[in-house]
Amino acid sequence: MDISHINWLAIIVAGLSAFMIGGIWYSKPLFGNAWMTDSNLTMEQIQTGNKGKIFGFTAVFSLIMAVNLGLFLADSCAGKTTVAWGAEAGFLAGIWTFSAIAIHSLFELKSWRYIFINGGYSLVSLTLMGAIIGVWR
């Protein structure tokens, strides 16, 4: 594995882009209300959550995903990744995570709407991560 092809600033920006997508995706005007309903959560319950823990671990896991995608892209094309291949690789990784979310959610008896909300977020955020890593070569 040759990490010399990795742009670490692109990895950080790609990882943190998940926050931007999440903020939009789970906003009330988009999917926030439906997600809360299908998660059986109220605004009061959400407000009592430990924000440091939630956002801290979200940042760590998003960065791990971006590093993993960056390592894959660095190895797959020996530094010849483009924005198109980065986005495609991110989309394909998103299909994996969408599928995992679907499997877990089905066993948890969640709705298809819930699966598409959470899986769709994963698909979109990983596609954007890949595009960021690809364009920033």
N, CA, C and O atoms as a MOPAC input file, in Angstrom:
PM7 MOZYME 1SCF
protein

 N      0.84700 1    -1.17200 1     0.00000 1
 C      0.00000 1     0.00000 1     0.00000 1
 C      0.89300 1     1.23600 1     0.00000 1
 O      1.72600 1     1.42200 1     0.88600 1
 N      0.70200 1     2.06000 1    -0.99700 1
 C      1.49700 1     3.27400 1    -1.15000 1
 C      0.65400 1     4.48300 1    -0.75000 1
 O     -0.21500 1     4.92500 1    -1.50100 1
 N      0.92000 1     5.00100 1     0.42100 1
 C      0.12100 1     6.13700 1     0.90500 1
 C      0.62600 1     7.47300 1     0.38000 1
 O      0.07400 1     8.51800 1     0.72200 1
 N      1.66900 1     7.45400 1    -0.44600 1
 C      2.18200 1     8.71200 1    -0.99100 1
 C      1.19300 1     9.35300 1    -1.96100 1
 O      1.31000 1    10.54200 1    -2.25900 1
 N      0.22800 1     8.59100 1    -2.45600 1
 C     -0.77300 1     9.12200 1    -3.38300 1
 C     -1.97500 1     9.72100 1    -2.65500 1
 O     -2.93000 1    10.16200 1    -3.29400 1
 N     -1.93300 1     9.74000 1    -1.34100 1
 C     -3.07600 1    10.24100 1    -0.57800 1
 C     -2.87800 1    11.70900 1    -0.23600 1
 O     -1.83600 1    12.11100 1     0.28200 1
 N     -3.89100 1    12.49100 1    -0.53500 1
 C     -3.91700 1    13.90200 1    -0.14300 1
 C     -4.68900 1    13.95400 1     1.17200 1
 O     -5.91600 1    13.85800 1     1.18600 1
 N     -3.96400 1    14.10800 1     2.27000 1
 C     -4.58100 1    14.02500 1     3.59200 1
 C     -5.54700 1    15.16800 1     3.86200 1
 O     -6.51200 1    14.99600 1     4.60700 1
 N     -5.30400 1    16.33000 1     3.26800 1
 C     -6.26300 1    17.42500 1     3.41900 1
 C     -7.58600 1    17.05900 1     2.73300 1
 O     -8.66300 1    17.35800 1     3.24800 1
 N     -7.49300 1    16.41300 1     1.57100 1
 C     -8.70800 1    15.96300 1     0.88200 1
 C     -9.45200 1    14.93900 1     1.72500 1
 O    -10.68200 1    14.93800 1     1.76200 1
 N     -8.70800 1    14.06100 1     2.40600 1
 C     -9.33500 1    13.05100 1     3.26900 1
 C    -10.10300 1    13.72600 1     4.40000 1
 O    -11.23300 1    13.34500 1     4.70300 1
 N     -9.49000 1    14.72300 1     5.01900 1
 C    -10.14500 1    15.42700 1     6.13100 1
 C    -11.39900 1    16.14200 1     5.63600 1
 O    -12.45800 1    16.04800 1     6.25800 1
 N    -11.28000 1    16.85800 1     4.51600 1
 C    -12.43900 1    17.56900 1     3.96600 1
 C    -13.52800 1    16.57100 1     3.56500 1
 O    -14.71100 1    16.80600 1     3.81500 1
 N    -13.12900 1    15.45900 1     2.94300 1
 C    -14.10600 1    14.43700 1     2.54400 1
 C    -14.81600 1    13.86500 1     3.76500 1
 O    -16.03600 1    13.70400 1     3.76000 1
 N    -14.05500 1    13.56000 1     4.80400 1
 C    -14.66700 1    13.02900 1     6.02000 1
 C    -15.62100 1    14.01300 1     6.65900 1
 O    -16.71200 1    13.64200 1     7.09400 1
 N    -15.21400 1    15.25500 1     6.71500 1
 C    -16.07300 1    16.26500 1     7.34200 1
 C    -17.26400 1    16.66300 1     6.46700 1
 O    -18.23600 1    17.23700 1     6.95800 1
 N    -17.18200 1    16.35400 1     5.15900 1
 C    -18.31900 1    16.65800 1     4.28700 1
 C    -19.56100 1    15.88100 1     4.69900 1
 O    -20.68500 1    16.28600 1     4.40100 1
 N    -19.35100 1    14.75400 1     5.39100 1
 C    -20.49000 1    13.97200 1     5.87700 1
 C    -21.34900 1    14.79600 1     6.83900 1
 O    -22.56200 1    14.59600 1     6.91300 1
 N    -20.72400 1    15.72100 1     7.57700 1
 C    -21.48900 1    16.59900 1     8.47000 1
 C    -22.39100 1    17.52000 1     7.66200 1
 O    -23.54800 1    17.73200 1     8.02400 1
 N    -21.86600 1    18.07000 1     6.56800 1
 C    -22.66200 1    18.96300 1     5.73200 1
 C    -23.84800 1    18.20500 1     5.14000 1
 O    -24.98700 1    18.66700 1     5.19100 1
 N    -23.55700 1    17.03400 1     4.57800 1
 C    -24.62500 1    16.22800 1     3.99000 1
 C    -25.63500 1    15.81700 1     5.06600 1
 O    -26.84400 1    15.89200 1     4.84500 1
 N    -25.14000 1    15.38300 1     6.22500 1
 C    -26.02800 1    14.97200 1     7.31000 1
 C    -26.91500 1    16.10000 1     7.79500 1
 O    -28.09800 1    15.89800 1     8.06900 1
 N    -26.34000 1    17.29300 1     7.90100 1
 C    -27.12300 1    18.44800 1     8.33600 1
 C    -28.25800 1    18.76400 1     7.38100 1
 O    -29.35100 1    19.13700 1     7.80600 1
 N    -28.00000 1    18.61600 1     6.10300 1
 C    -29.03500 1    18.85300 1     5.09100 1
 C    -30.00600 1    17.67000 1     5.04300 1
 O    -31.22200 1    17.85900 1     5.06100 1
 N    -29.46900 1    16.45900 1     4.98100 1
 C    -30.26600 1    15.23200 1     4.80100 1
 C    -31.27600 1    15.03700 1     5.93300 1
 O    -32.44200 1    14.71600 1     5.70200 1
 N    -30.79300 1    15.24000 1     7.16600 1
 C    -31.64800 1    14.99100 1     8.33400 1
 C    -32.31500 1    16.26100 1     8.86100 1
 O    -32.81100 1    16.28600 1     9.98700 1
 N    -32.32400 1    17.31200 1     8.04500 1
 C    -33.03200 1    18.52800 1     8.44800 1
 C    -34.53800 1    18.28600 1     8.36100 1
 O    -35.00400 1    17.40400 1     7.64000 1
 N    -35.28300 1    19.09100 1     9.11400 1
 C    -36.74500 1    18.92500 1     9.10900 1
 C    -37.35000 1    19.09300 1     7.71400 1
 O    -38.25100 1    18.33200 1     7.36100 1
 N    -36.89300 1    20.06000 1     6.90300 1
 C    -37.50900 1    20.18900 1     5.57300 1
 C    -37.25300 1    19.00200 1     4.64900 1
 O    -38.03400 1    18.75900 1     3.72900 1
 N    -36.17000 1    18.26000 1     4.87900 1
 C    -35.89300 1    17.14000 1     3.99200 1
 C    -36.39600 1    15.83300 1     4.61500 1
 O    -37.55800 1    15.47800 1     4.41600 1
 N    -35.55700 1    15.11100 1     5.36200 1
 C    -35.96500 1    13.80700 1     5.89700 1
 C    -36.00500 1    13.73600 1     7.41400 1
 O    -36.28700 1    12.67200 1     7.96500 1
 N    -35.73400 1    14.82200 1     8.09700 1
 C    -35.64700 1    14.81100 1     9.55500 1
 C    -36.90600 1    14.34000 1    10.25300 1
 O    -36.84200 1    13.50200 1    11.15200 1
 N    -38.03800 1    14.86400 1     9.85300 1
 C    -39.29600 1    14.46900 1    10.50900 1
 C    -39.62300 1    13.00300 1    10.25600 1
 O    -40.02600 1    12.28600 1    11.17200 1
 N    -39.45100 1    12.55900 1     9.01800 1
 C    -39.73500 1    11.15900 1     8.69000 1
 C    -38.77400 1    10.23800 1     9.43500 1
 O    -39.18100 1     9.19200 1     9.94100 1
 N    -37.49400 1    10.62600 1     9.50400 1
 C    -36.51000 1     9.80700 1    10.21300 1
 C    -36.85200 1     9.70800 1    11.69700 1
 O    -36.77800 1     8.62800 1    12.28300 1
 N    -37.23000 1    10.84600 1    12.30900 1
 C    -37.60100 1    10.82500 1    13.72800 1
 C    -38.80700 1     9.92000 1    13.95700 1
 O    -38.82200 1     9.14100 1    14.90900 1
 N    -39.80300 1    10.01400 1    13.10600 1
 C    -40.99200 1     9.16900 1    13.23500 1
 C    -40.63300 1     7.69700 1    13.11800 1
 O    -41.03900 1     6.88700 1    13.95100 1
 N    -39.87400 1     7.35000 1    12.08600 1
 C    -39.52300 1     5.94300 1    11.85900 1
 C    -38.50800 1     5.41800 1    12.86100 1
 O    -38.36800 1     4.20600 1    13.02800 1
 N    -37.79700 1     6.32400 1    13.53200 1
 C    -36.85100 1     5.92600 1    14.59100 1
 C    -37.53700 1     5.85400 1    15.94900 1
 O    -36.92700 1     5.44400 1    16.93700 1
 N    -38.80200 1     6.25200 1    15.99500 1
 C    -39.55200 1     6.32700 1    17.25000 1
 C    -38.85500 1     7.24000 1    18.25400 1
 O    -38.75200 1     6.92200 1    19.43900 1
 N    -38.38200 1     8.37500 1    17.75700 1
 C    -37.72200 1     9.36400 1    18.61000 1
 C    -38.51700 1    10.65900 1    18.60700 1
 O    -39.16000 1    11.01300 1    17.61900 1
 N    -38.45800 1    11.35300 1    19.72700 1
 C    -39.05200 1    12.67500 1    19.81800 1
 C    -37.92600 1    13.70300 1    19.86200 1
 O    -36.77000 1    13.36100 1    20.11200 1
 N    -38.26800 1    14.94500 1    19.62000 1
 C    -37.27700 1    16.01400 1    19.69800 1
 C    -36.70300 1    16.10100 1    21.10700 1
 O    -35.51800 1    16.38800 1    21.27800 1
 N    -37.52300 1    15.85800 1    22.10000 1
 C    -37.04600 1    15.89300 1    23.49100 1
 C    -35.99800 1    14.80500 1    23.73200 1
 O    -34.98700 1    15.05000 1    24.39000 1
 N    -36.23400 1    13.62000 1    23.20600 1
 C    -35.25200 1    12.53900 1    23.36000 1
 C    -33.94400 1    12.88100 1    22.65100 1
 O    -32.86100 1    12.64900 1    23.18700 1
 N    -34.05000 1    13.42000 1    21.47100 1
 C    -32.84400 1    13.79000 1    20.71600 1
 C    -32.05300 1    14.85800 1    21.45100 1
 O    -30.82400 1    14.81100 1    21.49100 1
 N    -32.75900 1    15.82300 1    22.03400 1
 C    -32.07700 1    16.91000 1    22.74500 1
 C    -31.37000 1    16.44700 1    24.00800 1
 O    -30.45800 1    17.12300 1    24.48500 1
 N    -31.77200 1    15.31100 1    24.55800 1
 C    -31.10700 1    14.81100 1    25.76600 1
 C    -29.85500 1    13.98700 1    25.44900 1
 O    -29.12500 1    13.59000 1    26.35700 1
 N    -29.60900 1    13.73300 1    24.15600 1
 C    -28.43900 1    12.94700 1    23.76300 1
 C    -27.14500 1    13.69100 1    24.07000 1
 O    -27.11900 1    14.92100 1    24.10600 1
 N    -26.08800 1    12.94500 1    24.28700 1
 C    -24.76600 1    13.50200 1    24.54900 1
 C    -24.17300 1    13.97100 1    23.22400 1
 O    -23.65100 1    13.16500 1    22.45300 1
 N    -24.25400 1    15.27200 1    22.96000 1
 C    -23.82600 1    15.82600 1    21.66800 1
 C    -22.34000 1    15.62500 1    21.41700 1
 O    -21.93700 1    15.36900 1    20.28200 1
 N    -21.52300 1    15.73400 1    22.44800 1
 C    -20.08700 1    15.51400 1    22.28700 1
 C    -19.79400 1    14.10100 1    21.81300 1
 O    -19.00900 1    13.88900 1    20.88800 1
 N    -20.42700 1    13.15600 1    22.45000 1
 C    -20.24900 1    11.74800 1    22.08300 1
 C    -20.76700 1    11.49300 1    20.67000 1
 O    -20.08200 1    10.87000 1    19.85900 1
 N    -21.96300 1    11.96900 1    20.37800 1
 C    -22.59400 1    11.72600 1    19.08000 1
 C    -21.76800 1    12.34100 1    17.95000 1
 O    -21.39900 1    11.65200 1    16.99900 1
 N    -21.48100 1    13.63500 1    18.06000 1
 C    -20.76000 1    14.30600 1    16.97700 1
 C    -19.28000 1    13.92500 1    16.96000 1
 O    -18.67400 1    13.87100 1    15.89000 1
 N    -18.69900 1    13.66500 1    18.11000 1
 C    -17.30200 1    13.24100 1    18.16400 1
 C    -17.09000 1    11.91000 1    17.46700 1
 O    -16.20300 1    11.77900 1    16.62300 1
 N    -17.90600 1    10.91900 1    17.81800 1
 C    -17.77900 1     9.61400 1    17.17500 1
 C    -18.18800 1     9.67100 1    15.70500 1
 O    -17.63000 1     8.95300 1    14.87600 1
 N    -19.15700 1    10.51800 1    15.38400 1
 C    -19.53700 1    10.68300 1    13.98000 1
 C    -18.35300 1    11.20400 1    13.17600 1
 O    -18.09500 1    10.73000 1    12.07000 1
 N    -17.64000 1    12.16700 1    13.72200 1
 C    -16.45400 1    12.70100 1    13.03800 1
 C    -15.39200 1    11.62300 1    12.87200 1
 O    -14.81400 1    11.48000 1    11.79500 1
 N    -15.13500 1    10.86900 1    13.92600 1
 C    -14.12200 1     9.81000 1    13.86500 1
 C    -14.50100 1     8.76900 1    12.81700 1
 O    -13.67000 1     8.40200 1    11.98500 1
 N    -15.74000 1     8.29100 1    12.84400 1
 C    -16.15600 1     7.26000 1    11.89400 1
 C    -16.18900 1     7.79800 1    10.45800 1
 O    -15.86200 1     7.07100 1     9.52000 1
 N    -16.57500 1     9.04900 1    10.28200 1
 C    -16.56500 1     9.65100 1     8.94300 1
 C    -15.13900 1     9.75900 1     8.41700 1
 O    -14.89000 1     9.51200 1     7.23700 1
 N    -14.21500 1    10.12200 1     9.27600 1
 C    -12.81000 1    10.19100 1     8.86000 1
 C    -12.25300 1     8.80500 1     8.54400 1
 O    -11.47500 1     8.65200 1     7.60200 1
 N    -12.64200 1     7.79900 1     9.31900 1
 C    -12.21100 1     6.42600 1     9.02500 1
 C    -12.73100 1     6.00500 1     7.65100 1
 O    -12.00200 1     5.39500 1     6.86900 1
 N    -13.98500 1     6.33000 1     7.36200 1
 C    -14.54100 1     5.98900 1     6.05500 1
 C    -13.78200 1     6.69800 1     4.94100 1
 O    -13.48600 1     6.09200 1     3.91100 1
 N    -13.46400 1     7.97400 1     5.13500 1
 C    -12.73800 1     8.73300 1     4.11700 1
 C    -11.32200 1     8.19100 1     3.92500 1
 O    -10.84300 1     8.09900 1     2.79500 1
 N    -10.64900 1     7.83100 1     5.02400 1
 C     -9.30900 1     7.24500 1     4.91500 1
 C     -9.38800 1     5.92800 1     4.15100 1
 O     -8.57800 1     5.68300 1     3.25800 1
 N    -10.34500 1     5.08600 1     4.48900 1
 C    -10.50500 1     3.80400 1     3.80900 1
 C    -10.73900 1     4.00800 1     2.31100 1
 O    -10.12600 1     3.33400 1     1.48300 1
 N    -11.61700 1     4.92900 1     1.97600 1
 C    -11.89700 1     5.21100 1     0.57200 1
 C    -10.65000 1     5.79100 1    -0.10900 1
 O    -10.33500 1     5.43600 1    -1.24500 1
 N     -9.95600 1     6.67300 1     0.58600 1
 C     -8.72300 1     7.24200 1     0.03300 1
 C     -7.65600 1     6.19100 1    -0.20700 1
 O     -6.95800 1     6.23900 1    -1.21900 1
 N     -7.51800 1     5.24000 1     0.71200 1
 C     -6.55300 1     4.15400 1     0.53100 1
 C     -6.93300 1     3.27700 1    -0.65100 1
 O     -6.07500 1     2.87200 1    -1.43500 1
 N     -8.21300 1     2.98700 1    -0.77600 1
 C     -8.67700 1     2.19300 1    -1.90800 1
 C     -8.37100 1     2.91600 1    -3.21700 1
 O     -7.85800 1     2.30500 1    -4.15500 1
 N     -8.68000 1     4.20300 1    -3.28900 1
 C     -8.45000 1     4.95900 1    -4.51500 1
 C     -6.96800 1     5.10100 1    -4.81700 1
 O     -6.57400 1     5.08700 1    -5.98300 1
 N     -6.14200 1     5.23600 1    -3.79000 1
 C     -4.69300 1     5.34400 1    -4.00300 1
 C     -4.14100 1     4.05100 1    -4.56500 1
 O     -3.28200 1     4.08000 1    -5.44500 1
 N     -4.61900 1     2.91100 1    -4.07200 1
 C     -4.13800 1     1.61000 1    -4.54100 1
 C     -4.74800 1     1.21900 1    -5.88200 1
 O     -4.08400 1     0.59400 1    -6.70900 1
 N     -6.00300 1     1.58200 1    -6.09800 1
 C     -6.70000 1     1.08300 1    -7.28000 1
 C     -6.17500 1     1.66700 1    -8.57400 1
 O     -6.22900 1     1.01100 1    -9.61400 1
 N     -5.67300 1     2.87800 1    -8.53200 1
 C     -5.25300 1     3.52600 1    -9.78000 1
 C     -3.86500 1     4.13400 1    -9.67300 1
 O     -3.47300 1     4.92100 1   -10.53500 1
 N     -3.12600 1     3.79400 1    -8.65500 1
 C     -1.76100 1     4.29600 1    -8.46700 1
 C     -1.66900 1     5.79900 1    -8.68300 1
 O     -0.80000 1     6.28900 1    -9.40300 1
 N     -2.58900 1     6.52000 1    -8.04200 1
 C     -2.54200 1     7.97900 1    -8.10500 1
 C     -3.21200 1     8.58500 1    -9.31300 1
 O     -3.09600 1     9.79300 1    -9.52200 1
 N     -3.91200 1     7.80000 1   -10.12400 1
 C     -4.55500 1     8.31000 1   -11.33600 1
 C     -6.05500 1     8.50000 1   -11.16200 1
 O     -6.79800 1     8.51200 1   -12.14300 1
 N     -6.49200 1     8.64400 1    -9.95100 1
 C     -7.91700 1     8.80600 1    -9.68200 1
 C     -8.40700 1    10.15000 1   -10.19300 1
 O     -7.74800 1    11.17600 1   -10.02200 1
 N     -9.57300 1    10.12600 1   -10.82100 1
 C    -10.23100 1    11.35000 1   -11.28800 1
 C    -11.46600 1    11.59500 1   -10.42400 1
 O    -11.83700 1    10.76100 1    -9.59800 1
 N    -12.08500 1    12.73200 1   -10.62500 1
 C    -13.31900 1    13.01600 1    -9.88500 1
 C    -14.39300 1    11.99200 1   -10.24000 1
 O    -15.16600 1    11.57800 1    -9.37700 1
 N    -14.44300 1    11.57900 1   -11.51400 1
 C    -15.45800 1    10.60400 1   -11.92900 1
 C    -15.22500 1     9.24900 1   -11.26300 1
 O    -16.16700 1     8.64500 1   -10.74900 1
 N    -13.98100 1     8.76700 1   -11.26600 1
 C    -13.70300 1     7.47300 1   -10.63600 1
 C    -13.85300 1     7.58000 1    -9.12300 1
 O    -14.32500 1     6.64000 1    -8.48400 1
 N    -13.46300 1     8.70100 1    -8.54500 1
 C    -13.64800 1     8.88500 1    -7.10400 1
 C    -15.11700 1     8.82300 1    -6.71500 1
 O    -15.48400 1     8.15300 1    -5.75100 1
 N    -15.95700 1     9.52800 1    -7.47300 1
 C    -17.39700 1     9.51500 1    -7.19300 1
 C    -17.98100 1     8.12300 1    -7.41400 1
 O    -18.82100 1     7.66800 1    -6.63800 1
 N    -17.53500 1     7.44500 1    -8.47500 1
 C    -18.03500 1     6.09400 1    -8.74400 1
 C    -17.63300 1     5.12500 1    -7.63000 1
 O    -18.44900 1     4.32500 1    -7.17300 1
 N    -16.38400 1     5.20100 1    -7.20000 1
 C    -15.92400 1     4.33100 1    -6.10700 1
 C    -16.68400 1     4.64600 1    -4.82300 1
 O    -17.05200 1     3.73400 1    -4.08200 1
 N    -16.92200 1     5.92300 1    -4.55600 1
 C    -17.70800 1     6.30700 1    -3.38700 1
 C    -19.12800 1     5.78600 1    -3.47700 1
 O    -19.68400 1     5.30300 1    -2.49000 1
 N    -19.71600 1     5.88200 1    -4.66000 1
 C    -21.07000 1     5.36200 1    -4.87600 1
 C    -21.11200 1     3.85400 1    -4.63000 1
 O    -22.02800 1     3.35300 1    -3.97800 1
 N    -20.12100 1     3.13600 1    -5.15300 1
 C    -20.07900 1     1.68600 1    -4.95500 1
 C    -19.90100 1     1.33700 1    -3.47700 1
 O    -20.51800 1     0.39400 1    -2.98300 1
 N    -19.06200 1     2.09000 1    -2.77500 1
 C    -18.92300 1     1.88600 1    -1.32300 1
 C    -20.24700 1     2.19700 1    -0.63500 1
 O    -20.62000 1     1.53200 1     0.33100 1
 N    -20.94900 1     3.19600 1    -1.13000 1
 C    -22.26000 1     3.53800 1    -0.58700 1
 C    -23.27500 1     2.41500 1    -0.76000 1
 O    -24.13200 1     2.21500 1     0.10100 1
 N    -23.18400 1     1.68100 1    -1.86800 1
 C    -24.06800 1     0.53200 1    -2.06300 1
 C    -23.79500 1    -0.52800 1    -1.00300 1
 O    -24.72800 1    -1.14200 1    -0.48700 1
 N    -22.51000 1    -0.74800 1    -0.67100 1
 C    -22.17900 1    -1.70300 1     0.40100 1
 C    -22.80200 1    -1.26800 1     1.71400 1
 O    -23.44100 1    -2.06600 1     2.40000 1
 N    -22.61700 1     0.00300 1     2.06400 1
 C    -23.13400 1     0.45800 1     3.35500 1
 C    -24.65900 1     0.51300 1     3.34500 1
 O    -25.29800 1     0.21300 1     4.35300 1
 N    -25.24500 1     0.89600 1     2.20500 1
 C    -26.70800 1     0.87300 1     2.08200 1
 C    -27.21900 1    -0.53500 1     2.35500 1
 O    -28.19500 1    -0.71800 1     3.08200 1
 N    -26.56100 1    -1.52300 1     1.77300 1
 C    -26.97600 1    -2.91300 1     1.95100 1
 C    -26.85600 1    -3.35300 1     3.40400 1
 O    -27.73600 1    -4.04000 1     3.92300 1
 N    -25.76500 1    -2.95700 1     4.06300 1
 C    -25.59500 1    -3.30900 1     5.48100 1
 C    -26.67700 1    -2.65300 1     6.32800 1
 O    -27.24400 1    -3.28300 1     7.22100 1
 N    -26.95800 1    -1.38900 1     6.04300 1
 C    -28.01800 1    -0.68400 1     6.77300 1
 C    -29.35200 1    -1.39000 1     6.55100 1
 O    -30.12800 1    -1.56700 1     7.48900 1
 N    -29.61600 1    -1.79000 1     5.31500 1
 C    -30.87700 1    -2.47300 1     5.00300 1
 C    -30.99400 1    -3.78600 1     5.76600 1
 O    -32.04800 1    -4.08600 1     6.32800 1
 N    -29.92800 1    -4.56500 1     5.78800 1
 C    -29.96200 1    -5.84700 1     6.49200 1
 C    -30.25100 1    -5.64200 1     7.97700 1
 O    -31.14000 1    -6.28800 1     8.53200 1
 N    -29.51400 1    -4.76000 1     8.61000 1
 C    -29.71900 1    -4.50400 1    10.04700 1
 C    -31.12900 1    -3.99000 1    10.30300 1
 O    -31.80400 1    -4.42200 1    11.23700 1
 N    -31.56200 1    -3.05800 1     9.45200 1
 C    -32.88000 1    -2.44200 1     9.65300 1
 C    -34.02000 1    -3.43300 1     9.46500 1
 O    -35.03000 1    -3.35700 1    10.16400 1
 N    -33.86800 1    -4.35800 1     8.53000 1
 C    -34.91200 1    -5.36600 1     8.33100 1
 C    -35.07200 1    -6.23400 1     9.57500 1
 O    -36.19000 1    -6.54500 1     9.98500 1
 N    -33.94300 1    -6.62500 1    10.17300 1
 C    -34.02300 1    -7.42600 1    11.39500 1
 C    -34.54700 1    -6.61300 1    12.57600 1
 O    -35.10100 1    -7.17300 1    13.52200 1
 N    -34.37100 1    -5.29100 1    12.52100 1
 C    -34.89400 1    -4.42000 1    13.57400 1
 C    -36.34300 1    -4.01400 1    13.30400 1
 O    -36.92200 1    -3.20600 1    14.02900 1
 N    -36.91700 1    -4.59200 1    12.24300 1
 C    -38.31000 1    -4.34100 1    11.84600 1
 C    -38.56900 1    -2.87400 1    11.51100 1
 O    -39.64500 1    -2.34200 1    11.78600 1
 N    -37.57300 1    -2.23400 1    10.91500 1
 C    -37.72100 1    -0.84000 1    10.49400 1
 C    -38.41300 1    -0.79000 1     9.13500 1
 O    -38.45300 1    -1.78200 1     8.40800 1
 N    -38.95200 1     0.37100 1     8.80800 1
 C    -39.67000 1     0.55400 1     7.54900 1
 C    -38.70300 1     0.72100 1     6.37600 1
 O    -37.52100 1     1.01600 1     6.55500 1
 N    -39.24000 1     0.52300 1     5.17700 1
 C    -38.43800 1     0.76800 1     3.98400 1
 C    -38.08000 1     2.24600 1     3.89100 1
 O    -37.00100 1     2.59400 1     3.41200 1
 N    -38.96300 1     3.10400 1     4.33900 1
 C    -38.65500 1     4.53700 1     4.32200 1
 C    -37.43000 1     4.81500 1     5.16900 1
 O    -36.54400 1     5.56300 1     4.75600 1
 N    -37.37100 1     4.22200 1     6.34400 1
 C    -36.22000 1     4.36000 1     7.24500 1
 C    -34.94500 1     3.86400 1     6.54900 1
 O    -33.90100 1     4.51400 1     6.61000 1
 N    -35.04700 1     2.71400 1     5.89400 1
 C    -33.89200 1     2.14700 1     5.18900 1
 C    -33.41500 1     3.09700 1     4.09600 1
 O    -32.21500 1     3.33300 1     3.95800 1
 N    -34.34400 1     3.64000 1     3.32500 1
 C    -33.94800 1     4.53400 1     2.24300 1
 C    -33.42800 1     5.87000 1     2.76200 1
 O    -32.55500 1     6.46700 1     2.13200 1
 N    -33.93300 1     6.35000 1     3.87700 1
 C    -33.40700 1     7.58900 1     4.44700 1
 C    -31.96300 1     7.38400 1     4.89300 1
 O    -31.07700 1     8.13200 1     4.48000 1
 N    -31.71900 1     6.38900 1     5.72400 1
 C    -30.36700 1     6.16400 1     6.23600 1
 C    -29.41300 1     5.64400 1     5.16200 1
 O    -28.26900 1     6.08800 1     5.06900 1
 N    -29.89200 1     4.70400 1     4.35700 1
 C    -29.05100 1     4.18100 1     3.27900 1
 C    -28.75500 1     5.23900 1     2.22600 1
 O    -27.65200 1     5.29400 1     1.68400 1
 N    -29.73900 1     6.07100 1     1.94100 1
 C    -29.54300 1     7.15600 1     0.97300 1
 C    -28.50300 1     8.15600 1     1.45100 1
 O    -27.68400 1     8.63300 1     0.66500 1
 N    -28.53800 1     8.47400 1     2.74100 1
 C    -27.51900 1     9.36300 1     3.31000 1
 C    -26.12800 1     8.77300 1     3.10700 1
 O    -25.20100 1     9.47000 1     2.69500 1
 N    -25.99300 1     7.49300 1     3.39700 1
 C    -24.70600 1     6.82700 1     3.24400 1
 C    -24.25000 1     6.86000 1     1.78900 1
 O    -23.08600 1     7.14500 1     1.50800 1
 N    -25.14000 1     6.57600 1     0.89100 1
 C    -24.83800 1     6.56600 1    -0.53500 1
 C    -24.38500 1     7.94800 1    -1.02100 1
 O    -23.37900 1     8.07000 1    -1.72000 1
 N    -25.12900 1     8.97300 1    -0.64800 1
 C    -24.80400 1    10.33200 1    -1.07900 1
 C    -23.50600 1    10.81700 1    -0.43000 1
 O    -22.66000 1    11.39600 1    -1.11100 1
 N    -23.34000 1    10.58900 1     0.86500 1
 C    -22.14600 1    11.10200 1     1.54200 1
 C    -20.88100 1    10.40500 1     1.04100 1
 O    -19.85100 1    11.06100 1     0.88200 1
 N    -20.93000 1     9.09900 1     0.79000 1
 C    -19.74900 1     8.40800 1     0.26900 1
 C    -19.45200 1     8.80100 1    -1.17700 1
 O    -18.28500 1     8.86900 1    -1.56500 1
 N    -20.47000 1     9.05600 1    -1.96900 1
 C    -20.25200 1     9.52900 1    -3.33800 1
 C    -19.55000 1    10.88100 1    -3.31200 1
 O    -18.61500 1    11.11100 1    -4.07900 1
 N    -19.99500 1    11.77300 1    -2.43600 1
 C    -19.34300 1    13.07600 1    -2.30600 1
 C    -17.91200 1    12.92200 1    -1.79400 1
 O    -17.00100 1    13.58700 1    -2.28800 1
 N    -17.71400 1    12.05600 1    -0.81600 1
 C    -16.34900 1    11.81000 1    -0.32100 1
 C    -15.43100 1    11.38000 1    -1.45600 1
 O    -14.32700 1    11.90500 1    -1.60100 1
 N    -15.88800 1    10.42700 1    -2.26000 1
 C    -15.08600 1     9.95400 1    -3.37800 1
 C    -14.79300 1    11.04600 1    -4.39100 1
 O    -13.68200 1    11.13800 1    -4.91400 1
 N    -15.79200 1    11.87300 1    -4.66500 1
 C    -15.58800 1    12.98400 1    -5.61200 1
 C    -14.56000 1    13.96900 1    -5.06900 1
 O    -13.70200 1    14.44300 1    -5.81500 1
 N    -14.63700 1    14.27900 1    -3.78800 1
 C    -13.67200 1    15.20800 1    -3.18000 1
 C    -12.26700 1    14.63800 1    -3.25900 1
 O    -11.32500 1    15.33800 1    -3.63100 1
 N    -12.12800 1    13.36700 1    -2.90900 1
 C    -10.80300 1    12.73200 1    -2.97000 1
 C    -10.30200 1    12.67900 1    -4.41100 1
 O     -9.12000 1    12.90000 1    -4.67400 1
 N    -11.20500 1    12.38500 1    -5.33800 1
 C    -10.82500 1    12.29400 1    -6.74800 1
 C    -10.44000 1    13.60900 1    -7.36300 1
 O     -9.47100 1    13.67900 1    -8.11900 1
 N    -11.18200 1    14.66200 1    -7.05500 1
 C    -10.90200 1    15.97000 1    -7.65700 1
 C     -9.62500 1    16.59300 1    -7.07400 1
 O     -8.96800 1    17.40500 1    -7.72500 1
 N     -9.29100 1    16.20800 1    -5.86200 1
 C     -8.17700 1    16.82900 1    -5.14600 1
 C     -6.90300 1    16.00200 1    -5.29600 1
 O     -6.18400 1    15.78700 1    -4.32000 1
 N     -6.63100 1    15.55500 1    -6.46600 1
 C     -5.43400 1    14.75900 1    -6.74600 1
 C     -4.24000 1    15.62600 1    -6.95600 1
 O     -3.14500 1    15.12100 1    -7.20300 1

